[in-house]
Amino acid sequence: MSDVSDWWRTSIIDMEPGRIDLRGTPVQDLIGNVSFAEMIWLMVRGDRPTPAQAHLFEAALVSAVDHGPQAPSIAAARMAVTCGLPLNNALATAVNMLGDVHGGAGEQAVELYHHVDAHAGDLATALDDWRAEHGKIIPGFGHRFHKPTDPRAPRLMALVAEAAEADAVSGRFQHIGQAIKAQISAEKGIALPMNIDGATAVIYAELGFAPPLARGLFCLSRSVGILSHAWEQQQQGGRNKGPTPPKYRWTYDGS
């Protein structure tokens, strides 16, 4: 380390008084010329998406913005507001709820698709190996609320198909996702839907995003819904509202 300036090293931003360059481009040249989705891509990856890639990427971001107060992260944001926290704290509270079980399935699904891809078409063996390592749950498929179809997934898959026809993506991971859906539906004897995590994972895999970024991108997307609900709760008022109305009590199973 030659100087204190080398303590932090970044290729994302170069800045001095009167100048801000993001990924090598002056910020004033980006403002008004790129969409927010394109800016996310640029900041995270360092290059620019094609128009077709940007369209597909934005569709994935739009699709996951909200899933109602029954989603733990949204509920946490609204509860945080009723405890007197401002919007930024409500956002932080909610985003911190997005872990492996709630919010992490997109990352897991991208990992699954790459895992299946590495098995060169041997889907049954790939799924057996996955279950042996990760357990019986296949991320990205099935939904406790949306049966038999998650309405977001077919629309996203139609957009992936359009992008593949235009050679914007390969379509390889879409085929993998559809094959997994057919396989596990046959195993269960019922039609299991591809859910929002499985569908956005197809898009992020097709676009070349690393699996951990799928979770980060989901956090960015869901933050829109979180902010909306936190703001709405702030306008509605309410003080110290727990997850259920006071008349509904918990079950005490102690002695």
C-alpha positions in Angstrom: 0.0 0.0 0.0 1.8 3.1 -1.3 -0.4 5.7 0.3 -3.4 6.1 2.5 -5.5 6.6 -0.7 -4.9 2.9 -1.4 -6.7 1.9 1.8 -9.9 1.6 -0.3 -9.6 0.5 -3.9 -12.5 0.7 -6.3 -13.2 0.7 -10.1 -16.7 2.0 -9.5 -16.3 5.7 -8.8 -13.6 8.3 -9.4 -14.4 11.7 -7.8 -12.8 15.0 -6.9 -14.3 18.4 -6.3 -16.6 19.2 -9.3 -16.2 15.8 -10.9 -18.0 12.5 -10.4 -17.3 9.7 -12.8 -19.2 6.4 -12.4 -17.6 3.4 -14.1 -15.6 5.9 -16.2 -18.6 8.1 -17.3 -19.3 11.6 -15.9 -22.5 11.4 -13.9 -24.0 14.3 -15.8 -23.8 12.2 -19.0 -25.7 9.4 -17.3 -28.4 11.6 -15.8 -31.4 11.7 -18.1 -29.8 9.2 -20.5 -30.0 5.9 -18.7 -32.8 4.3 -16.8 -32.5 3.3 -13.2 -32.4 -0.4 -14.2 -29.6 0.4 -16.6 -27.8 2.3 -13.9 -28.0 -0.7 -11.6 -26.5 -2.9 -14.3 -23.7 -0.4 -14.9 -22.8 0.0 -11.3 -22.9 -3.7 -10.5 -21.3 -5.0 -13.6 -19.3 -2.2 -15.1 -20.7 -2.4 -18.6 -24.0 -1.3 -20.4 -26.8 -3.7 -21.2 -28.2 -3.9 -24.7 -31.7 -2.5 -25.0 -33.1 -6.0 -25.1 -31.1 -7.0 -22.0 -32.2 -3.9 -20.2 -35.9 -4.5 -21.0 -35.7 -8.1 -19.6 -33.7 -7.0 -16.6 -36.2 -4.2 -15.7 -39.1 -6.7 -16.1 -37.5 -8.9 -13.4 -37.0 -6.0 -11.1 -40.6 -4.8 -11.6 -42.1 -8.3 -11.0 -40.8 -8.7 -7.4 -41.6 -5.3 -5.9 -44.3 -6.4 -3.5 -46.3 -9.4 -2.1 -48.4 -7.8 0.6 -48.4 -7.5 4.3 -48.3 -11.3 4.7 -44.7 -11.2 3.5 -42.5 -11.1 6.6 -40.4 -8.2 5.2 -43.4 -6.0 4.4 -45.0 -6.9 7.8 -41.8 -6.0 9.6 -41.6 -2.6 7.8 -45.2 -1.7 8.8 -44.6 -2.9 12.4 -41.4 -0.8 12.5 -43.3 2.3 11.5 -45.9 1.7 14.2 -43.1 1.5 16.7 -42.1 5.1 15.8 -39.3 4.4 13.4 -38.7 6.6 10.3 -38.7 5.3 6.8 -35.0 4.5 6.6 -35.2 2.4 9.7 -38.3 0.6 8.5 -36.5 -0.1 5.2 -33.5 -1.5 7.0 -35.7 -3.6 9.3 -37.4 -5.1 6.4 -34.4 -5.8 4.2 -32.8 -7.5 7.2 -35.7 -10.0 7.1 -34.6 -11.2 3.6 -32.6 -14.3 4.3 -32.3 -17.9 3.1 -36.0 -18.7 3.7 -37.7 -15.4 2.8 -35.9 -13.7 0.0 -33.1 -16.1 -0.7 -34.7 -18.6 -3.1 -33.8 -16.5 -6.1 -30.1 -16.9 -5.4 -30.6 -20.6 -4.6 -32.5 -21.1 -7.9 -29.7 -19.5 -10.0 -27.3 -21.9 -8.2 -29.7 -24.8 -9.0 -29.9 -23.9 -12.7 -26.1 -23.8 -13.0 -25.9 -27.1 -11.1 -28.3 -28.7 -13.6 -26.5 -27.2 -16.5 -23.2 -28.7 -15.3 -24.9 -32.2 -15.4 -25.1 -32.0 -19.2 -28.8 -32.7 -19.4 -29.0 -35.5 -16.8 -31.8 -33.7 -14.9 -32.8 -36.6 -12.6 -29.2 -37.1 -11.4 -28.8 -33.4 -11.0 -31.9 -33.1 -8.8 -30.9 -36.1 -6.7 -27.4 -34.6 -6.1 -29.0 -31.3 -5.3 -31.4 -32.8 -2.7 -28.6 -34.9 -1.2 -26.6 -31.7 -0.5 -29.4 -29.1 0.1 -32.5 -31.0 1.3 -35.8 -31.9 -0.3 -36.9 -28.4 -1.2 -36.3 -27.3 -4.8 -36.0 -23.5 -4.8 -38.0 -21.5 -7.3 -41.0 -23.9 -7.6 -44.3 -24.2 -5.7 -46.0 -21.4 -3.8 -48.0 -21.5 -0.6 -50.4 -18.8 -1.8 -50.5 -19.0 -5.7 -51.9 -22.3 -6.9 -51.8 -23.6 -9.5 -50.0 -20.6 -11.1 -47.9 -17.7 -9.9 -49.2 -15.0 -12.3 -45.8 -13.4 -12.5 -43.9 -16.4 -13.8 -45.7 -17.0 -17.2 -45.3 -13.3 -18.2 -41.6 -13.3 -17.3 -41.1 -16.6 -19.2 -42.8 -15.1 -22.3 -40.4 -12.2 -22.2 -37.4 -14.5 -21.9 -38.7 -16.4 -24.9 -39.0 -13.1 -26.9 -35.5 -12.2 -25.8 -34.2 -15.6 -26.9 -35.8 -15.3 -30.3 -34.0 -11.9 -30.7 -30.7 -13.6 -29.6 -30.5 -11.3 -26.6 -30.2 -14.4 -24.3 -29.5 -18.0 -25.0 -32.7 -19.5 -23.6 -30.7 -22.3 -22.0 -31.7 -21.5 -18.5 -35.3 -21.1 -19.4 -35.3 -24.6 -20.8 -33.7 -25.8 -17.6 -36.3 -24.1 -15.5 -39.1 -25.5 -17.5 -37.6 -29.0 -17.4 -37.3 -28.8 -13.6 -40.9 -27.7 -13.3 -42.1 -30.7 -15.4 -39.9 -33.1 -13.5 -40.9 -32.2 -10.0 -44.6 -31.9 -11.1 -44.4 -35.4 -12.4 -42.8 -36.6 -9.2 -45.5 -35.0 -7.0 -48.3 -35.9 -9.3 -49.6 -32.3 -9.3 -48.8 -29.2 -11.3 -46.3 -27.2 -9.3 -45.9 -23.6 -10.5 -42.6 -21.9 -11.2 -42.7 -19.0 -8.7 -41.3 -15.5 -8.8 -38.0 -16.7 -7.5 -37.7 -19.3 -10.1 -38.7 -17.0 -12.9 -36.5 -14.1 -12.0 -33.6 -16.6 -11.4 -34.1 -17.7 -15.1 -33.7 -14.1 -16.1 -30.7 -13.4 -13.9 -29.0 -16.6 -15.1 -29.7 -15.8 -18.7 -28.3 -12.3 -18.3 -25.1 -13.6 -16.6 -25.6 -12.4 -13.0 -23.7 -14.3 -10.4 -26.1 -16.2 -7.9 -25.4 -13.9 -4.9 -26.4 -10.9 -7.0 -29.9 -12.5 -7.5 -30.5 -11.9 -3.8 -29.1 -8.4 -3.8 -31.3 -7.5 -6.8 -34.3 -9.0 -5.1 -33.6 -6.7 -2.1 -33.5 -3.7 -4.4 -36.7 -4.7 -6.1 -38.6 -5.6 -2.9 -37.4 -2.3 -1.3 -39.9 -0.5 -3.6 -42.8 -2.4 -2.0 -41.2 -2.0 1.5 -41.0 1.8 1.1 -44.6 1.9 -0.2 -46.0 0.0 2.7 -43.9 1.9 5.3 -45.1 5.2 3.9 -48.7 4.0 3.7 -48.5 2.9 7.4 -47.0 6.2 8.3 -50.0 8.0 6.8 -52.5 5.6 8.3 -51.0 6.0 11.8 -51.3 3.3 14.4 -49.1 2.7 17.4 -47.2 -0.4 18.4 -49.1 -2.8 16.1 -47.8 -6.3 16.5 -48.2 -9.1 13.9 -51.8 -9.9 15.0 -54.6 -7.9 16.6 -54.5 -7.8 20.5 -57.5 -10.1 20.9 -55.6 -12.9 19.2 -53.3 -14.5 21.7 -50.4 -16.9 21.3 -50.4 -20.5 22.4 -48.7 -21.0 25.7 -47.4 -24.5 26.0 -45.4 -24.2 29.2 -46.2 -26.0 32.4 
